[in-house]
Amino acid sequence: MRKYNQHIDESKIFPLISNQKVNNALKTIAVICDFNKNITLHSVRHTFATTVTLTNGVPIETVSKMLGIII
């Protein structure tokens, strides 16, 4: 927490990370795990929403709140 104590936006605990940086980190993780598919933030969010939540009976309204989507 000390590392992020001085970051600019005091309304958030952690600084926001760009999609590009997240996608680069996901590609690195895929290489380390020898996973030969293109992984992006979009695909990860989609997989979480469909496979992890909706398939297990979580209501769509709850999923949209978790993902920050207003329906």
DSSP file (Angstrom, degrees, kcal/mol; ACC not computed):
  #  RESIDUE AA STRUCTURE BP1 BP2  ACC     N-H-->O    O-->H-N    N-H-->O    O-->H-N    TCO  KAPPA ALPHA  PHI   PSI    X-CA   Y-CA   Z-CA
    1    1 A M    >>        0   0    0      0, 0.0     4,-0.6     0, 0.0     3,-0.6   0.000 360.0 360.0 360.0 -32.2    0.0    0.0    0.0
    2    2 A R  G >4  +     0   0    0      1,-0.2     3,-0.9     2,-0.2     4,-0.4   0.870 360.0  61.3 -61.6 -34.6    2.9    2.4    0.6
    3    3 A K  G 34 S+     0   0    0      1,-0.2     3,-0.3     2,-0.1    -1,-0.2   0.871 112.9  35.2 -59.1 -38.0    3.9    2.1   -3.0
    4    4 A Y  G X4 S+     0   0    0     -3,-0.6     3,-1.3     1,-0.2    -1,-0.2   0.344  88.5 100.3-100.4   5.5    0.6    3.5   -4.2
    5    5 A N  T << S+     0   0    0     -3,-0.9    -1,-0.2    -4,-0.6    -2,-0.1   0.803  87.1  42.5 -61.2 -30.4    0.1    6.0   -1.3
    6    6 A Q  T 3  S+     0   0    0     -4,-0.4    -1,-0.3    -3,-0.3    -2,-0.1   0.305  81.6 130.0-102.2   8.8    1.3    8.9   -3.4
    7    7 A H    <   -     0   0    0     -3,-1.3    -3,-0.0     6,-0.2     7,-0.0  -0.281  65.9-111.6 -71.2 158.7   -0.4    8.2   -6.7
    8    8 A I  S    S+     0   0    0      1,-0.1     2,-1.0     2,-0.1    -1,-0.1   0.848  96.9  64.7 -62.9 -48.7   -2.4   11.1   -8.3
    9    9 A D    >   -     0   0    0      1,-0.2     3,-1.3     2,-0.1    -1,-0.1  -0.673  57.6-175.2 -86.5 103.4   -6.0   10.1   -8.1
   10   10 A E  T 3  S+     0   0    0     -2,-1.0    -1,-0.2     1,-0.2    -2,-0.1   0.563  75.5  72.5 -76.4  -7.8   -6.9    9.9   -4.4
   11   11 A S  T 3  S+     0   0    0      2,-0.0     2,-0.3     0, 0.0    -1,-0.2   0.597  98.5  54.0 -81.3  -9.1  -10.4    8.6   -5.1
   12   12 A K  S <  S-     0   0    0     -3,-1.3     4,-0.0     1,-0.1     0, 0.0  -0.917  72.5-142.1-124.3 151.1   -9.0    5.2   -6.1
   13   13 A I  S    S+     0   0    0     -2,-0.3    -6,-0.2     1,-0.1    -1,-0.1   0.923  89.0  31.9 -75.4 -45.3   -6.6    2.9   -4.2
   14   14 A F  S    S-     0   0    0      1,-0.0    -1,-0.1    -9,-0.0     2,-0.1  -0.838  90.4-105.9-114.7 150.2   -4.6    1.8   -7.2
   15   15 A P        -     0   0    0      0, 0.0     2,-0.2     0, 0.0    -2,-0.0  -0.398  43.3-102.2 -68.8 151.3   -3.7    3.7  -10.3
   16   16 A L        -     0   0    0     -2,-0.1     2,-0.4    -4,-0.0    -4,-0.0  -0.496  31.8-146.1 -73.7 143.5   -5.6    2.7  -13.5
   17   17 A I        -     0   0    0     -2,-0.2    -1,-0.0    -3,-0.1    -3,-0.0  -0.916  19.0-116.3-111.6 137.0   -3.7    0.6  -16.0
   18   18 A S     >  -     0   0    0     -2,-0.4     4,-2.1     1,-0.1     5,-0.2  -0.272  20.9-116.6 -69.9 156.5   -4.2    0.9  -19.7
   19   19 A N  H  > S+     0   0    0      1,-0.2     4,-3.1     2,-0.2     5,-0.2   0.882 115.8  57.9 -57.3 -39.2   -5.7   -1.9  -21.8
   20   20 A Q  H  > S+     0   0    0      1,-0.2     4,-2.2     2,-0.2    -1,-0.2   0.908 106.6  46.5 -61.2 -43.0   -2.4   -2.0  -23.7
   21   21 A K  H  > S+     0   0    0      2,-0.2     4,-2.2     1,-0.2    -1,-0.2   0.901 113.6  48.7 -67.1 -40.1   -0.4   -2.7  -20.6
   22   22 A V  H  X S+     0   0    0     -4,-2.1     4,-2.6     2,-0.2    -2,-0.2   0.928 111.3  50.2 -64.3 -44.3   -2.9   -5.4  -19.4
   23   23 A N  H  X S+     0   0    0     -4,-3.1     4,-2.2     1,-0.2    -2,-0.2   0.894 110.0  50.6 -61.8 -40.0   -2.8   -7.0  -22.8
   24   24 A N  H  X S+     0   0    0     -4,-2.2     4,-2.0    -5,-0.2    -1,-0.2   0.906 111.0  48.6 -64.1 -41.0    1.0   -7.1  -22.8
   25   25 A A  H  X S+     0   0    0     -4,-2.2     4,-2.4     1,-0.2    -2,-0.2   0.905 110.5  51.3 -64.7 -41.0    1.0   -8.7  -19.3
   26   26 A L  H  X S+     0   0    0     -4,-2.6     4,-2.4     1,-0.2    -2,-0.2   0.889 108.7  51.2 -63.6 -38.8   -1.5  -11.3  -20.5
   27   27 A K  H  X S+     0   0    0     -4,-2.2     4,-2.1     2,-0.2    -1,-0.2   0.895 109.8  50.3 -64.6 -39.4    0.6  -12.1  -23.5
   28   28 A T  H  X S+     0   0    0     -4,-2.0     4,-2.5     2,-0.2    -2,-0.2   0.926 110.7  48.8 -63.1 -45.0    3.6  -12.6  -21.2
   29   29 A I  H  X S+     0   0    0     -4,-2.4     4,-2.3     1,-0.2    -2,-0.2   0.905 109.5  53.1 -61.2 -41.6    1.6  -14.9  -18.9
   30   30 A A  H  <>S+     0   0    0     -4,-2.4     5,-3.1     2,-0.2     4,-0.2   0.896 109.7  48.2 -61.7 -40.6    0.5  -16.9  -22.0
   31   31 A V  H ><5S+     0   0    0     -4,-2.1     3,-1.4     3,-0.2    -2,-0.2   0.937 111.5  49.3 -65.0 -46.4    4.1  -17.4  -23.1
   32   32 A I  H 3<5S+     0   0    0     -4,-2.5    -2,-0.2     1,-0.3    -1,-0.2   0.877 114.8  45.1 -59.7 -38.2    5.2  -18.4  -19.6
   33   33 A C  T 3<5S-     0   0    0     -4,-2.3    -1,-0.3    -5,-0.2    -2,-0.2   0.381 111.0-121.8 -87.5   3.9    2.3  -20.9  -19.4
   34   34 A D  T < 5 +     0   0    0     -3,-1.4     2,-0.7    -4,-0.2    -3,-0.2   0.900  56.2 158.6  54.1  43.8    2.9  -22.2  -23.0
   35   35 A F      < -     0   0    0     -5,-3.1     2,-0.9    -6,-0.1    -1,-0.2  -0.891  30.2-158.2-101.3 112.3   -0.6  -21.2  -23.9
   36   36 A N        +     0   0    0     -2,-0.7     2,-0.3    -3,-0.1    -1,-0.1  -0.241  55.8  94.3 -94.7  47.0   -0.8  -20.8  -27.7
   37   37 A K  S    S-     0   0    0     -2,-0.9     2,-0.6    -7,-0.0    -2,-0.1  -0.952  81.2-103.3-131.3 154.9   -3.8  -18.5  -28.0
   38   38 A N        -     0   0    0     -2,-0.3     2,-0.5    -8,-0.0    -2,-0.1  -0.672  40.2-166.3 -77.8 119.3   -4.2  -14.8  -28.3
   39   39 A I        +     0   0    0     -2,-0.6     2,-0.3   -16,-0.1   -12,-0.1  -0.923  12.3 168.8-111.5 130.4   -5.3  -13.5  -24.9
   40   40 A T     >  -     0   0    0     -2,-0.5     4,-2.3   -14,-0.1     5,-0.2  -0.867  49.3-105.7-130.6 166.8   -6.7   -9.9  -24.5
   41   41 A L  H  > S+     0   0    0     -2,-0.3     4,-2.6     1,-0.2     5,-0.2   0.899 121.6  54.4 -58.0 -40.3   -8.5   -8.1  -21.7
   42   42 A H  H  > S+     0   0    0      1,-0.2     4,-2.5     2,-0.2    -1,-0.2   0.934 109.1  46.1 -60.4 -47.0  -11.7   -8.4  -23.8
   43   43 A S  H  > S+     0   0    0      1,-0.2     4,-2.5     2,-0.2    -1,-0.2   0.871 112.5  50.9 -66.5 -35.5  -11.4  -12.2  -24.1
   44   44 A V  H  X S+     0   0    0     -4,-2.3     4,-2.5     2,-0.2    -1,-0.2   0.923 111.7  46.9 -66.7 -44.3  -10.6  -12.6  -20.4
   45   45 A R  H  X S+     0   0    0     -4,-2.6     4,-2.6     2,-0.2    -2,-0.2   0.911 113.5  49.2 -62.8 -42.4  -13.7  -10.5  -19.4
   46   46 A H  H  X S+     0   0    0     -4,-2.5     4,-2.6    -5,-0.2     5,-0.3   0.927 111.8  48.1 -63.3 -45.8  -15.9  -12.4  -21.8
   47   47 A T  H  X>S+     0   0    0     -4,-2.5     4,-2.1     1,-0.2     5,-1.2   0.913 112.6  49.0 -62.3 -43.3  -14.6  -15.8  -20.5
   48   48 A F  I  X>S+     0   0    0     -4,-2.5     5,-1.8     3,-0.2     4,-0.6   0.943 113.2  47.3 -59.7 -47.4  -15.2  -14.7  -16.9
   49   49 A A  I  <>S+     0   0    0     -4,-2.6     5,-2.2     3,-0.2    -2,-0.2   0.906 124.6  28.6 -63.8 -43.1  -18.7  -13.4  -17.7
   50   50 A T  I  <>S+     0   0    0     -4,-2.6     5,-1.7     3,-0.2    -3,-0.2   0.950 129.3  31.7 -86.0 -52.4  -19.8  -16.5  -19.6
   51   51 A T  I  <5S+     0   0    0     -4,-2.1    -3,-0.2    -5,-0.3    -2,-0.1   0.918 127.2  33.4 -76.6 -45.2  -17.9  -19.4  -18.3
   52   52 A V  I  <<S+     0   0    0     -5,-1.2    -3,-0.2    -4,-0.6     4,-0.1   0.917 131.3  18.6 -82.4 -43.6  -17.3  -18.5  -14.6
   53   53 A T  I > XS+     0   0    0     -5,-1.8     5,-2.1     2,-0.1     3,-0.9   0.946 123.9  40.1 -97.4 -62.4  -20.5  -16.6  -13.7
   54   54 A L  G > <S+     0   0    0     -5,-2.2     3,-1.7     1,-0.3    -3,-0.2   0.879 114.3  54.1 -61.3 -39.7  -23.4  -17.1  -16.1
   55   55 A T  G 3 <S+     0   0    0     -5,-1.7    -1,-0.3     1,-0.3    -2,-0.1   0.791 108.4  51.8 -63.4 -27.0  -22.8  -20.9  -16.4
   56   56 A N  G < 5S-     0   0    0     -3,-0.9    -1,-0.3    -6,-0.1    -2,-0.2   0.196 125.4 -99.8 -97.6  15.9  -22.8  -21.1  -12.6
   57   57 A G  T < 5 +     0   0    0     -3,-1.7    -3,-0.2     1,-0.3    -2,-0.1   0.610  66.1 154.5  84.6  12.8  -26.2  -19.3  -12.3
   58   58 A V      < -     0   0    0     -5,-2.1    -1,-0.3    -6,-0.1     5,-0.1  -0.612  51.7-107.6 -73.5 130.9  -25.1  -15.8  -11.4
   59   59 A P    >>  -     0   0    0      0, 0.0     4,-2.1     0, 0.0     3,-0.6  -0.260  19.6-122.4 -60.9 144.7  -27.8  -13.4  -12.5
   60   60 A I  H 3> S+     0   0    0      1,-0.3     4,-2.5     2,-0.2     5,-0.2   0.826 112.2  58.5 -57.9 -33.8  -26.9  -11.2  -15.5
   61   61 A E  H 3> S+     0   0    0      2,-0.2     4,-1.6     1,-0.2    -1,-0.3   0.890 107.1  47.0 -63.8 -38.7  -27.5   -8.0  -13.3
   62   62 A T  H <> S+     0   0    0     -3,-0.6     4,-2.3     2,-0.2    -2,-0.2   0.911 111.4  50.8 -68.2 -43.0  -24.8   -9.2  -10.9
   63   63 A V  H  X S+     0   0    0     -4,-2.1     4,-2.1     1,-0.2    -2,-0.2   0.919 108.9  51.5 -60.6 -43.9  -22.4  -10.0  -13.7
   64   64 A S  H  X>S+     0   0    0     -4,-2.5     5,-3.3     1,-0.2     4,-0.6   0.867 109.8  49.8 -64.2 -35.2  -22.9   -6.6  -15.2
   65   65 A K  H ><5S+     0   0    0     -4,-1.6     3,-0.5     3,-0.2    -1,-0.2   0.903 109.7  50.9 -68.3 -40.1  -22.2   -4.9  -11.9
   66   66 A M  H 3<5S+     0   0    0     -4,-2.3    -2,-0.2     1,-0.2    -1,-0.2   0.865 115.3  42.6 -63.8 -35.0  -19.0   -6.9  -11.5
   67   67 A L  H 3<5S-     0   0    0     -4,-2.1    -1,-0.2    -5,-0.2    -2,-0.2   0.510 114.0-116.5 -90.0  -5.2  -17.8   -6.0  -14.9
   68   68 A G  T <<5 +     0   0    0     -4,-0.6     2,-0.4    -3,-0.5    -3,-0.2   0.801  66.5 142.2  76.2  28.3  -18.9   -2.3  -14.5
   69   69 A I      < -     0   0    0     -5,-3.3     2,-0.6    -6,-0.2    -1,-0.3  -0.871  42.8-146.1-105.4 134.0  -21.5   -2.5  -17.3
   70   70 A I              0   0    0     -2,-0.4    -9,-0.0     1,-0.1    -5,-0.0  -0.881 360.0 360.0-100.2 122.8  -24.7   -0.7  -17.0
   71   71 A I              0   0    0     -2,-0.6    -1,-0.1   -10,-0.1   -10,-0.0   0.393 360.0 360.0-116.0 360.0  -27.7   -2.5  -18.7
